[in-house]
Amino acid sequence: MYITIENAIRETIGSVFEQTAIAEWLAEVEQEIEKRSIANGLIIFWDEFTSVMDTLKSDRINLLQNIAEKSQHHNIFLFLISHRVEAQSTDNKAKDITKMSDRFDEIDYKMDSLSTYLIMRHSFTIPDIESNEQFKAFKNIVLPKIGEVLDFLTHGNAEQVGHIKELLPMHPYTAFLCSEVSNFIGSSNRSVIKFMHDGDSGFEAFLNNENCYDVDMLMTADTLWDFFYPTFDADPASVTFTGLFNSFEDKVRAQGEDHLRVFKAILLLNALSPKFKKSIELMTPNDNVLRCMFAGDRAHSKVIDILNYLDENKIVVRDIFGEFKIRGTSYNQNEMNKRRQDEQSAYKTSISVLDYDTVSKEDLGGLFQIGVSVKRETAVQFFSCEDSEQLLRSRLNKFTSDKPNYMHVAFFLALDEENREIKSTLLNNFSKEFENLVIVLAEETFSIQAYNKFIDAVATSKVARSHFNESEAKEFEKAAHAFVSKWITQLRHNTYNVYFNGESYREGTIDQLPDLLNNKLCAKIYNMGFETMRFPKTVTVRKLSNKYCRRKTVIS
């Protein structure tokens, strides 16, 4: 910059300035050109400053500060044009750049979506587009498949829909992400316009690859991951995502190219989503968004199967909210593994898992409130299918011996289908052994997959708290509670088996279980009670309140 300006001044004015400090030299230049009525001052534009931000050293920062300070007494103005602000710079530079920025006014300029779509569209041409029958046929096939995606992205904005359609064969979601990416990431050699013209991994490469049309492919968002990978790789905030990609790329690719494309799309959303403050629902890596990202493409019908593969193989795991959010952790893996083992020991039965979330336990026990859902005082106790026959018999003996006038409900839960099936015959035998005991076996199990995620959440929460990371501890604690809560909610809406005096009942859902107790089983237990009385049709039976009858359910 210094040499360029000096040469321009020499050619115009013919004088050489003696200053070696560029700030002072610029001040002298400004005074001289103003004195000679050449101009009223100097405006210096430094475009593509993005890549420079990561290489600035203290002496260069001081130099820029000195130039900026000259604007107080001279008509010298320095504009630094960057794709990102200091908050998005690398960790080791952010403080220095923030210090430098104290001398500058920040003007935020963002490209609106329509402008970006127009610029992108004018960056390529399709030969004879009006008479190109092949392209017309292509659009006729694709457009009906992406209608819902266009509405989802634009909220029905007809103008935006029209511009996005013009970018085919670029997928609508790729176009949307390009319009957003242009405001957050990029450098002199990684901009969206470069992406459009890149012949290796950009849009131009896709247009020139005839094989893409033969296999029903659109240019989906995984190509953005490929193109901007060097940017992500150099960004400390994205190290978790690039590290995950390097660890599992070969394993995922072995399942097929479409598996790898979906994997890259998940990583891209995770890398971009922290930068977005609005339209968060469009950046959330869940089943719906990922299906939208491949609508109209050959991979669309396989997306859910691919996501299940990534989840089941713990490459990228669905959280309790069904999202493929990737959380980086710096905790020692030996420490994490030790904590997981400890939690597996602490939560090795379905009841211990239920006990973790007292709200869910009370919610389930609340089904048996006298005067609200059941007509008789009811004692409820939860049992685990994981426990041994001997232990269960001992606990049932103790349970049924207490409160002899109560209706006793032994509620059995299971962590997985195998334990549930193993105990079904035993519970039927128990119903013959323990007279008038209502044994309930819930159909819904916690599942091994949910159990492993629950253990991970509890373990991570406790490790985070031990490292004084309270916010992360609470986040994973909340997730652990959510796993149990979701299980009990699904359990209540699923079916059951009731074993009673050697007979089996299966009528409706768990939420409807009180109806079975009130209408059938109470009369069998209390065969001389009010349940067996018959009244003439002309007699109206009013509900009586007994001051000696406590309205509660005993849960243990």
Secondary structure, DSSP 8 states (H G I E B T S, - for coil): -HHHHHHHHHHHT-------SHHHHHHHHHHHHHHTTS-S-EEEEE---HHHHTT--HHHHHHHHHHHHGGGTSSEEEEE--SS-GGGS-HHHHHHHHHHHTTS--------HHHHHHHHHTT---TTTTT-HHHHHHHHHHHHHHHHHHHHHHTT-HHHHHHHHTTTTB-HHHHHHHHHHTTT---TTS-HHHHHH-SSSSHHHHHT-THHHHTT--B-THHHHHHHHHHHHT-GGGHHHHHHHHHHHHHHHTT-HHHHHHHHHHHHHHHHGGG-SS-GGGT--BHHHHHHHTTTSTTGGGHHHHHHHHHHTTSS---TTSB-------S-HHHHHHHHHHHHHHT-SHHHHHHH-HHHHHHHHGGG-BTTTBSS-EEEEEEETTS-HHHHHHHHHHHHHS-TTSEEEEEEE-SSHHHHHHHHHHHHHHHHHSTT-EEEEES----HHHHHHHHHHHHHHHHHHHTT-HHHHHHHHHHHHHHHHHHHHHHHTS-EEEEETTEEE--S-GGGHHHHIIIIIHHHHSTTSGGG----TT--------TTS---EEE-
